[in-house]
Amino acid sequence: MTQTSALAVAPSETRSVGPQARAWLDANLPDALREDMLQDNKPTVADLCDWEARLHKAGLVGSTWPEAYGGRGLGLRAHLDISREIGRTPMPESVNSIGKELAGPIIMAVGREDQKLDYLPAILEMRDIWCQGFSEPNAGSDLAGLRTKAEKTADGWVVNGQKIWTSGASKSSRCLLLARTGSVEDRHRGLVLFALRTDTPGVDIREIQSIDGERSFCEVFFNNVVIPEEDMLGSPDEGWAAATRVLSIERATNRMHRSWRFENQLNHLVSACAANPATRKLVEVDYARQLADVSVNIDLLKGHVETLVGSLIDGNEIGPRGSLPKLFWSEAHQNFATLALEIVSRFPPDMSDPLRAVRRRMEDIYMKARAETIYAGTTEIQLGIIAKRILKLNQGK
Ligand SMILES: Cc1cc2nc3c(=O)[nH]c(=O)nc-3n(C[C@H](O)[C@H](O)[C@H](O)COP(=O)(O)OP(=O)(O)OC[C@H]3O[C@@H](n4cnc5c(N)ncnc54)[C@H](O)[C@@H]3O)c2cc1C
């Protein structure tokens, strides 16, 4: 199918691209990808890749990336406009958010020109799915304790070690891999970042099943894996600076659509219950105040995102302030998920299809939300960063 961009705006224009994005999504989002409808079969990775490639062709992905790398060359404000519209739909999360939102920006920041031309269009066109190989069995919150070793040889680098909790590794063709060139005592010095091909000999990926029944988590083992020099990102000493930059993006602006998707989930729950006499009282009386609280949190979250975008447009760095939206979003969404599960658990056994659809969606959200206060830095770590780096409290040291 031929398809032209949904966005008829030039990079220099300042008008909102939101209405065009909304019109395209309204016309093109297939029912089979709507998480607010009952689905007999979950979409496959291939279905999701097709859809995301279409989003890219329509100009709704990679909006801020330079045109030379497959993007649209628009500003952050346009990205926010599009993110709002994406969030307002019940579409699935991207299977390549690590490529688009973490690896892409880092490649643009530290990559060579030939790497940018090679890796970046492949991410947007969904030819390469990326995973993030940072955490290890003894290096999660304390990432500087990682042990995976990269040794320089005549052929490039030889890597040995193990990663864990590598989301989507078994579906990925590239891994943003953080390894160390020196000893563990060097901590954040001597860390190096690679764009590793996951089909390289010596890479052993093993899936782990999580409580939602999915097998997206993986352990990844490296046994004398040879990585060519041209797949190193930045210099051997730039790994820590790049990794902390990845983490600040992950905490602050990754999945910018989150607050609007959260609102879509709340609206789905409320409207499905209110439309049915058997469940109307649940939302209109029994849980009305808690649902109102959720709505206030969503508005605050939207404000957080809009303020951050404004600050980035003014040329400021995200830095430790990225911990604020990460902490608030994960806690607020997890509380909503617990409330939603309680509400759907009170549905009558002979429920209608729309109630069955909302119950299935809320159960899924509940399972996934358990991890939200862990990944991209735990709640305790965010509180520590806010105490130390924003409030300047020395915490007993
Ligand atoms: C769904 C999910 C997806 C993930 N995807 C990826 C991925 O794709 N790639 C990747 O590299 N990693 C990924 N991770 C790993 C994630 O980054 C780590 O789980 C996280 O950083 C916590 O590390 P840990 O599990 O080793 O726990 P630990 O660091 O061992 O923490 C255990 C507990 O101790 C607390 N704690 C630790 N240090 C302190 C401290 N200094 N002060 C106070 N409390 C502390 C923590 O808050 C936590 O409650 C993912 C995790 C999840 C849950």
The ligand as an SDF file (V2000), in Angstrom:
LIG
                    3D

 53 58  0  0  0  0  0  0  0  0999 V2000
    9.5900   -4.6950   33.6120 C   0  0  0  0  0  0  0  0  0  0  0  0
   11.0650   -4.4260   33.7030 C   0  0  0  0  0  0  0  0  0  0  0  0
   11.7700   -4.2060   32.5440 C   0  0  0  0  0  0  0  0  0  0  0  0
   13.1370   -3.9940   32.5990 C   0  0  0  0  0  0  0  0  0  0  0  0
   13.8080   -3.8390   31.4260 N   0  0  0  0  0  0  0  0  0  0  0  0
   15.1390   -3.6720   31.4580 C   0  0  0  0  0  0  0  0  0  0  0  0
   15.8580   -3.5890   30.2250 C   0  0  0  0  0  0  0  0  0  0  0  0
   15.2790   -3.6610   29.1280 O   0  0  0  0  0  0  0  0  0  0  0  0
   17.1940   -3.4380   30.2770 N   0  0  0  0  0  0  0  0  0  0  0  0
   17.8730   -3.3510   31.4700 C   0  0  0  0  0  0  0  0  0  0  0  0
   19.0720   -3.1710   31.4350 O   0  0  0  0  0  0  0  0  0  0  0  0
   17.2210   -3.4550   32.6600 N   0  0  0  0  0  0  0  0  0  0  0  0
   15.8700   -3.6210   32.6650 C   0  0  0  0  0  0  0  0  0  0  0  0
   15.1860   -3.7520   33.8620 N   0  0  0  0  0  0  0  0  0  0  0  0
   15.9490   -3.7990   35.1190 C   0  0  0  0  0  0  0  0  0  0  0  0
   15.7510   -2.6020   36.0150 C   0  0  0  0  0  0  0  0  0  0  0  0
   16.4390   -1.4830   35.5220 O   0  0  0  0  0  0  0  0  0  0  0  0
   16.2180   -3.0210   37.4230 C   0  0  0  0  0  0  0  0  0  0  0  0
   15.3260   -4.0210   37.8750 O   0  0  0  0  0  0  0  0  0  0  0  0
   16.2130   -1.8650   38.3780 C   0  0  0  0  0  0  0  0  0  0  0  0
   17.2150   -0.9420   38.0610 O   0  0  0  0  0  0  0  0  0  0  0  0
   16.4080   -2.3470   39.8310 C   0  0  0  0  0  0  0  0  0  0  0  0
   17.5490   -3.1460   39.9240 O   0  0  0  0  0  0  0  0  0  0  0  0
   17.4800   -4.5870   40.6210 P   0  0  0  0  0  0  0  0  0  0  0  0
   16.3280   -5.3420   40.0660 O   0  0  0  0  0  0  0  0  0  0  0  0
   18.8430   -5.1810   40.5100 O   0  0  0  0  0  0  0  0  0  0  0  0
   17.1310   -4.2990   42.1610 O   0  0  0  0  0  0  0  0  0  0  0  0
   18.1480   -3.7870   43.2610 P   0  0  0  0  0  0  0  0  0  0  0  0
   18.9590   -2.6660   42.7350 O   0  0  0  0  0  0  0  0  0  0  0  0
   18.8630   -4.9650   43.8320 O   0  0  0  0  0  0  0  0  0  0  0  0
   17.1330   -3.2130   44.3500 O   0  0  0  0  0  0  0  0  0  0  0  0
   16.4130   -4.0560   45.2580 C   0  0  0  0  0  0  0  0  0  0  0  0
   15.6690   -3.1450   46.2390 C   0  0  0  0  0  0  0  0  0  0  0  0
   16.6030   -2.3520   46.9830 O   0  0  0  0  0  0  0  0  0  0  0  0
   16.3080   -0.9730   46.8460 C   0  0  0  0  0  0  0  0  0  0  0  0
   17.5570   -0.1970   46.7710 N   0  0  0  0  0  0  0  0  0  0  0  0
   18.6540   -0.4870   46.0250 C   0  0  0  0  0  0  0  0  0  0  0  0
   19.5920    0.4690   46.1940 N   0  0  0  0  0  0  0  0  0  0  0  0
   19.0740    1.3730   47.0610 C   0  0  0  0  0  0  0  0  0  0  0  0
   19.5480    2.6050   47.5980 C   0  0  0  0  0  0  0  0  0  0  0  0
   20.7620    3.0980   47.2890 N   0  0  0  0  0  0  0  0  0  0  0  0
   18.7270    3.3010   48.4320 N   0  0  0  0  0  0  0  0  0  0  0  0
   17.5050    2.8230   48.7550 C   0  0  0  0  0  0  0  0  0  0  0  0
   16.9930    1.6510   48.2610 N   0  0  0  0  0  0  0  0  0  0  0  0
   17.7590    0.9420   47.4370 C   0  0  0  0  0  0  0  0  0  0  0  0
   15.5610   -0.8520   45.5370 C   0  0  0  0  0  0  0  0  0  0  0  0
   14.7210    0.3000   45.5160 O   0  0  0  0  0  0  0  0  0  0  0  0
   14.7470   -2.1420   45.5280 C   0  0  0  0  0  0  0  0  0  0  0  0
   13.5720   -1.9830   46.2800 O   0  0  0  0  0  0  0  0  0  0  0  0
   13.8250   -3.9630   33.8490 C   0  0  0  0  0  0  0  0  0  0  0  0
   13.1040   -4.1890   35.0290 C   0  0  0  0  0  0  0  0  0  0  0  0
   11.7470   -4.4300   34.9680 C   0  0  0  0  0  0  0  0  0  0  0  0
   11.0090   -4.6920   36.2620 C   0  0  0  0  0  0  0  0  0  0  0  0
  1  2  1  0
  2  3  1  0
  2 52  2  0
  3  4  2  0
  4  5  1  0
  4 50  1  0
  5  6  2  0
  6  7  1  0
  6 13  1  0
  7  8  2  0
  7  9  1  0
  9 10  1  0
 10 11  2  0
 10 12  1  0
 12 13  2  0
 13 14  1  0
 14 15  1  0
 14 50  1  0
 15 16  1  0
 16 17  1  0
 16 18  1  0
 18 19  1  0
 18 20  1  0
 20 21  1  0
 20 22  1  0
 22 23  1  0
 23 24  1  0
 24 25  2  0
 24 26  1  0
 24 27  1  0
 27 28  1  0
 28 29  2  0
 28 30  1  0
 28 31  1  0
 31 32  1  0
 32 33  1  0
 33 34  1  0
 33 48  1  0
 34 35  1  0
 35 36  1  0
 35 46  1  0
 36 37  1  0
 36 45  1  0
 37 38  2  0
 38 39  1  0
 39 40  1  0
 39 45  2  0
 40 41  1  0
 40 42  2  0
 42 43  1  0
 43 44  2  0
 44 45  1  0
 46 47  1  0
 46 48  1  0
 48 49  1  0
 50 51  2  0
 51 52  1  0
 52 53  1  0
M  END
$$$$
